[in-house]
Amino acid sequence: MAIRRYRDLLVWQKAHKAALKVFALFKKARKTSATYEIWKQTIRAAFSIPANIAEGYHSHRGKTFVSKLEIARGETGEIDYWVLVLFEIGEIDKETYQTLAQDYTEILVMLNSLIQKSV
């Protein structure tokens, strides 16, 4: 299958689905003043990953594409941290934490591979 747009990239598809999972969790969460900012940071990091992939793809590849992929890769570290925090403070259960951690590990591996192929 030819890649004609960023939505054709498997890494974008996986990152987008993961971001939507995070947002669905936020919508169901009890939003206290103590947890609201943590949720906001988590959502920001989650949506930053597919957004940077899309932006980089539309930059017509090259150095800008790789730079945006590297930013997305960095965001996987941030979201990994925020998901851990949400688990440790009781906002998400262990199964949800493990699923999200696995999703973002897979996204990281996919981003690393795409970066290697693009340099």
Secondary structure, 3 states (H helix, E strand, C coil): CCCCCHHHCHHHHHHHHHHHHHHHHHHHCCCCHHHHHHHHHHHHHHHHHHHHHHHHHCCCCHHHHHHHHHHHHHHHHHHHHHHHHHHHCCCCCHHHHHHHHHHHHHHHHHHHHHHHHHC
